[in-house]
C-alpha cells in the first residue's frame, strides 16, 4: 500500500467526521449500550460510546463505511475515551485493551474493504487518542491551585496501554487529538515513542490541538505558535486543530501553523458553534464554503470534521478539496 507520507505530497487527504453525532442517530438506550455481555453491570453505561465497539460492533462498522463512502481517506477509531483514566467513570478500566484493539480491528476491516475496491485510493485507520477527562497542568480545585488530579506518569502509563492495543488492532496512524493541555499530549507522545522504540517500528503520528475560545489559546494557555513549539521535538506526520471552533474561526490559527511548520497541517473543525441546545446547525454546504478559504490559502494537507459533522459534510469537503493542490510540505525548512 502507498505510504501516507507520499500521498500527502500529491493531494489533500480527507479525514472522517464525528462518530458521536452518527451514533446519536441510532438512539441507543441503556440496554443497547449494555448488550448481553454487560446486562448486569452495576453502573449506568448509557453515553459510553466507546463501549458500543463491543456491544454494537455493526453500528460502528456502518459508521466507518458511511464515511469512507463519503470520500474519507482516513477514519478514526472509536476510542476517544478508551484509557483507564477516562473509563474509570464507568468502572471499566480492565476493558481498555479490548476496547482499543477491537475498535482498530473493526476500522481496519472496513478500510481494507474499500482499499480492495479502489486500490488507487488506499484507506487508512487513525487510532484516536483523546485528551482524557483530567488535566496535568491545572488544578480542578479552585481552593488548591497546586493540586493535580493526574500525574504525567499516570497519563504516560494509560496512554501506552492504549497505543499498544491500537497498533495491535491494525491502526496505520496514531492521532493525539483535541489537546487542551499540552502536558497531557506530551505524555501521549512520550508513550508512543516508548512503544516505537520497544517494537522497533515507525508509525505516523498526527497531533491536533483545540483552541478553546476567542482568546486563540488552548485551555492550558498556549497560543498556536507555543503549542507547535512545545511538540516540535517529536517526529510527527501532521499538526493541526480540531473541535471547539467552527471552520472560519480556525483560519488565523491554521495560518500560524502553516507558516511555521514543515509538517503537514490538519484541520477538523466543528459544524459551526453549538446552538442553545448544544446542537450544530452548519450545513455541509456552509461548512465546505468556509473550508474553501483553507485550500485557497494553501493552509492544509488533511481536512475533515469534528462535532456535528456527518457523511454529508465529508462528501461536501471531499468534493471541494479534489480541485486544490495540497499545501507544500517544505515551508519553514
C-alpha positions in Angstrom: 0.0 0.0 0.0 1.2 3.5 -0.8 2.7 5.3 2.2 0.6 8.1 3.6 3.6 10.4 3.6 3.9 10.1 -0.2 0.1 10.6 -0.8 0.2 13.8 1.2 2.6 15.2 -1.4 0.1 14.6 -4.1 -3.3 15.6 -2.7 -5.2 16.9 0.2 -6.4 13.9 2.4 -9.9 13.8 3.9 -10.5 12.7 7.5 -13.9 11.4 8.6 -16.5 13.3 10.6 -18.0 12.9 14.0 -18.5 9.4 15.4 -20.7 10.6 18.3 -23.0 12.6 16.0 -23.6 9.5 13.9 -24.2 7.2 16.9 -26.9 9.6 18.2 -28.9 8.7 15.1 -29.3 5.2 16.4 -31.0 6.4 19.5 -29.3 3.7 21.6 -30.8 3.2 25.1 -29.2 1.8 28.3 -29.9 -1.8 27.2 -28.3 -1.2 23.8 -25.1 0.0 25.5 -25.1 -3.0 27.8 -25.8 -5.7 25.3 -25.9 -9.2 26.7 -22.4 -9.1 28.0 -22.9 -6.2 30.3 -26.6 -6.7 31.2 -25.8 -7.0 34.9 -23.2 -4.3 35.1 -23.7 -2.4 38.4 -23.2 1.1 37.0 -25.1 3.1 34.3 -23.5 2.7 30.8 -25.5 4.9 28.5 -23.3 7.6 27.0 -20.2 5.4 27.0 -19.9 5.5 23.2 -16.6 3.6 23.1 -18.3 0.6 24.7 -20.5 0.3 21.6 -17.5 -1.2 19.9 -18.1 -4.3 22.0 -21.9 -4.2 22.3 -22.9 -2.8 18.8 -20.0 -3.5 16.6 -22.1 -3.5 13.4 -23.1 0.1 14.1 -19.5 1.1 14.5 -18.6 -0.6 11.2 -21.5 1.0 9.4 -20.4 4.5 10.5 -16.9 3.8 9.2 -18.4 2.6 5.9 -20.5 5.7 5.5 -17.5 8.0 6.0 -15.4 6.0 3.5 -18.2 6.0 1.0 -18.5 9.8 1.5 -14.9 10.2 0.4 -12.8 9.9 3.6 -9.2 8.7 3.2 -8.8 8.2 6.9 -11.3 7.1 9.6 -10.7 7.4 13.3 -11.2 4.5 15.7 -14.0 4.7 18.2 -11.5 5.2 21.1 -11.6 8.8 22.1 -12.2 7.9 25.8 -10.6 4.4 25.8 -8.0 5.0 28.5 -8.1 3.7 32.1 -8.3 7.3 33.2 -11.5 8.1 31.3 -13.0 4.6 31.6 -12.8 4.8 35.4 -16.1 6.8 35.2 -17.8 3.5 34.2 -15.5 1.2 36.3 -14.3 -0.4 33.1 -10.6 0.1 33.3 -10.0 -3.6 32.7 -11.6 -3.4 29.3 -9.2 -0.8 27.9 -7.0 -3.1 25.8 -10.0 -4.9 24.3 -11.8 -1.6 23.5 -8.8 -0.2 21.6 -7.9 -3.5 19.9 -11.5 -4.2 18.7 -12.1 -0.6 17.6 -8.9 -0.7 15.5 -9.7 -4.1 14.1 -13.2 -3.1 13.0 -12.0 0.1 11.4 -9.1 -1.7 9.6 -11.5 -4.4 8.3 -13.7 -1.7 6.7 -10.7 0.2 5.4 -9.4 -2.9 3.8 -12.8 -3.5 2.1 -12.7 0.0 0.5 -9.0 -0.3 -0.4 -9.7 -3.6 -2.2 -12.5 -1.9 -4.2 -10.4 1.1 -5.1 -6.7 0.2 -4.9 -5.7 3.6 -6.3 -7.3 5.3 -3.2 -5.9 3.4 -0.2 -7.9 3.9 3.1 -6.2 4.4 6.4 -7.1 4.0 10.1 -6.1 6.6 12.7 -6.1 5.4 16.2 -7.9 8.1 18.1 -6.2 9.1 21.4 -8.3 11.7 23.3 -7.2 14.0 26.0 -8.7 12.1 28.9 -11.0 13.8 31.4 -8.2 15.0 33.6 -5.6 17.7 33.1 -1.9 17.5 34.3 -1.3 21.3 34.1 -4.2 22.7 36.1 -5.9 22.1 39.4 -9.6 21.1 39.3 -9.9 22.6 42.8 -10.1 26.4 42.9 -9.1 26.4 46.6 -5.9 24.4 46.0 -4.1 25.7 42.9 -1.2 23.2 43.4 -3.4 20.1 43.4 -3.3 17.8 40.3 -5.9 15.2 39.5 -3.4 13.2 37.5 0.3 13.0 37.1 2.4 12.8 33.9 3.4 9.2 34.7 -0.2 8.1 35.3 -1.0 9.6 31.9 2.0 8.0 30.2 1.1 4.6 31.5 -2.5 4.9 30.5 -1.6 6.1 27.0 1.0 3.4 26.5 -1.6 0.7 27.1 -4.0 2.4 24.6 -1.2 2.8 22.0 -0.2 -0.8 22.2 -3.7 -2.0 21.7 -4.4 0.4 18.8 -1.4 -0.8 17.0 -2.1 -4.5 17.7 -5.6 -4.0 16.2 -4.2 -2.6 13.0 -4.1 1.2 13.2 -2.0 2.8 10.5 -1.6 6.2 12.2 -1.9 7.4 15.8 -3.9 10.6 16.2 -3.4 12.5 19.5 -6.4 14.9 19.3 -8.5 17.5 21.0 -5.5 18.6 23.0 -6.5 21.2 25.6 -3.4 20.6 27.8 -0.1 20.1 26.1 1.3 18.3 29.1 -1.3 15.5 28.6 -0.3 15.4 24.9 3.4 15.2 25.8 2.6 12.2 28.0 0.8 10.5 25.0 3.7 11.4 22.6 6.2 10.1 25.2 4.2 6.8 25.4 4.1 6.5 21.6 7.9 7.0 21.4 8.4 4.3 24.1 6.3 1.8 22.1 8.0 2.6 18.8 11.4 2.0 20.4 10.4 -1.2 22.2 8.9 -2.6 19.0 11.4 -1.1 16.7 8.7 0.3 14.4 7.9 3.6 12.7 4.3 4.9 12.9 2.9 8.2 11.5 1.7 10.5 14.3 -0.9 13.2 13.9 -1.2 15.8 16.6 -4.3 18.0 16.9 -4.9 20.7 19.5 -8.0 22.6 20.4 -8.3 26.4 20.7 -11.0 26.8 23.3 -12.3 30.3 22.7 -11.8 33.7 21.1 -8.6 34.2 23.0 -6.9 32.0 20.5 -5.3 29.8 23.2 -5.6 26.2 24.4 -7.2 25.7 27.8 -3.8 25.5 29.4 -3.0 28.9 27.9 -0.9 28.3 24.9 -1.1 30.2 21.6 -1.0 28.2 18.3 2.7 29.0 18.0 3.6 28.0 21.5 1.7 24.8 21.1 3.6 24.0 17.9 7.0 24.7 19.5 6.2 22.6 22.5 5.6 19.4 20.5 8.2 20.1 17.8 10.8 17.7 19.4 8.7 14.7 18.4 8.8 13.4 14.7 5.2 13.8 13.6 3.3 13.5 10.3 1.0 16.4 10.9 0.0 19.1 13.3 -3.4 20.9 13.4 -6.5 21.9 15.3 -9.9 20.3 15.8 -13.1 20.8 17.8 -14.1 23.9 19.9 -14.5 26.3 16.9 -16.2 26.3 13.6 -14.2 26.3 10.4 -13.9 30.1 9.8 -12.8 30.8 13.4 -9.8 28.4 12.9 -8.3 30.3 9.9 -5.9 32.6 11.8 -4.6 29.7 13.9 -4.1 27.5 10.9 -2.2 30.4 9.2 0.2 30.4 12.2 0.9 26.7 11.9 1.1 26.7 8.1 3.7 29.4 8.1 5.9 27.8 10.8 6.0 24.1 10.3 7.4 21.8 7.6 5.0 19.1 8.7 1.6 18.6 7.2 -1.2 20.7 8.7 -4.6 19.2 9.6 -8.0 20.7 10.5 -11.2 19.0 11.5 -13.5 21.8 12.9 -17.0 21.5 14.3 -20.0 22.2 12.1 -20.1 25.7 13.5 -20.6 26.7 17.1 -23.3 24.9 19.2 -26.7 26.5 19.5 -28.6 26.9 22.7 -29.5 23.2 22.7 -25.9 22.1 22.2 -26.6 21.1 18.6 -24.6 22.1 15.5 -26.5 23.7 12.7 -24.0 24.3 10.0 -25.0 22.6 6.7 -22.5 20.6 4.6 -22.6 23.5 2.0 -22.0 26.2 4.6 -19.0 24.3 6.1 -17.5 23.5 2.7 -17.8 27.2 1.8 -15.7 28.1 4.8 -13.1 25.4 4.3 -12.7 26.7 0.8 -10.6 29.5 2.4 -8.2 26.9 3.8 -7.5 25.4 0.4 -7.4 28.7 -1.4 -4.8 29.9 1.0 -2.9 26.6 0.9 -3.2 26.1 4.7 -4.0 22.4 5.0 -2.9 18.9 3.9 -5.6 17.0 5.8 -9.1 18.1 6.5 -12.3 16.6 8.0 -14.9 17.3 10.6 -15.5 17.2 14.3 -18.6 17.7 16.4 -21.9 17.9 14.4 -20.4 16.7 11.1 -21.8 13.8 9.2 -21.0 11.9 6.0 -22.9 14.6 4.1 -20.4 17.2 5.4 -17.5 14.9 4.5 -18.9 14.5 0.9 -19.0 18.3 0.5 -15.5 18.7 1.8 -14.1 15.8 -0.3 -15.7 17.2 -3.5 -14.2 20.7 -2.7 -10.6 19.6 -2.0 -10.3 17.5 -5.1 -9.9 20.7 -7.0 -7.0 22.0 -5.0 -3.3 21.2 -4.5 -2.1 20.4 -1.0 0.0 22.8 0.9 3.7 22.5 0.1 5.5 20.5 2.8 8.7 22.4 2.5 7.5 25.6 4.3 9.9 26.7 7.0 12.7 24.3 6.1 
